[in-house]
Amino acid sequence: MSVKAAAPRAGEAAGSAAWGLAEQACREAGIDVHQVHAAAECRGVVDLLNVIWGASDLDIIDVAFMIALAHSGNLVAVATRSGSPTGAAVGFSGPPSTPFHSHIVGVAPEAAGHGVGRALKLYQRAWCLERGVATMAWTYDPLVARNGYFNIRRLGALPRAYHCDFYGTMSDAINAGQLSDRMVVGWDLTSTPPSVGSGAVDLDLGSGQIALSNDRDVPGAFQPPRGADGAVALLGVPRDIEGIRRDDPDLAHIWRVRTREAFTNLLSDGWVIRDFTRSGHYVLHHERTP
């Protein structure tokens, strides 16, 4: 299995090791990854993303816009297994010196948990480093525990800012009827990502202040922690917010409101997210005295 990269560019030296990691990740996931440009291939990527996000009435992303992104030198990539699309990644660059924005990365449900998402992110990383781009940013729903764990523990990226109702009203099956709050992640592409199976030892929950508890998937009230320099606070999220949204939308809304209060207060008061535990807690460190 392999990645099919573009022709070498000015940043090839910085990107060569990154391409090696991407190649390894693709082999481990059993996929090939290549860039997409043609209209028919872009249509196929959109169809796959529609399935992943449960979009039925409207495409999750406009095909013509995707073609324009690819034509203008941005990254549209598809992962295939035995010739069948199994994942995709779409991203673009802003003005010079700004991070590459990874707009959407999706993996087919049947391929979830087999390293396809990590391989796609490592492909994006190598593509960026080859072009001299050192930072990547993207958004994710901070209530989705597996995404928090993946971004922080599997990639080494860190949440930087919380935005309330970032995308406004959304109509896909995953997000419909919910407030679209999002965390913006920053990924230093020059740092080597954690290897599979590595990661810091989980923090003993007794060694941090509980800013927001999770009592059998019911959130507690936000408890502002003491903000001395070096202090550690824990913010819990549910293990399966998608299941809660399906079975108890009112409880899902409560989770959104409680975590919104906690994140916005903490991040504006000198707290910085540094880790995510297997038990479903964000780990925040206080880095300045109010």
DAPEWO-V773430 format. One line per field, one symbol per residue. ss: DSSP state (@ for helix, = for strand, . for the rest). phi: phi as a letter, one per 40 degrees, with the letter a starting at -180 (. if undefined). A space follows every 10 residues. Layout:
ss->???
phi->???
This chain:
ss->..==...... .@@@@@@@@@ @@@@@@@@@. .====...@@ @@@@@@@@@@ @@@....... ..@@@@@@@@ @...====== =..======= ===......= =======.@@ @....@@@@@ @@@@@@@@@@ ....====== ....@@@@@@ @@@@@..=== ===....... .......... .=======.. .......... ....@@@.== ==.==..==. .......... .=====.... @@@@@@@.@@ @@@@@@@@@@ @@@@@@@... ======.... ======....
phi->.abbcccdbc cccccccccc ccdccccccg bbbacbbcdc ccccccdccc cccgcbcbcc accccccccc ccgcbbbbbb bfgbcbaaab aabcddgccc bccabbbddc bcgbgccccc cccdccdccc bgcbbbbaba ccccdccccc ccccbgcbcb abbcfdcgcb bcccbdgbcc caccbbbccc cccdccgchc cdccdccbcc cacbbfgbcc ccbdccbcdg cbbbbcbcca cccccccadc cdccdccccd ccccccccbg cbcbaacccg bcbbbcbacd
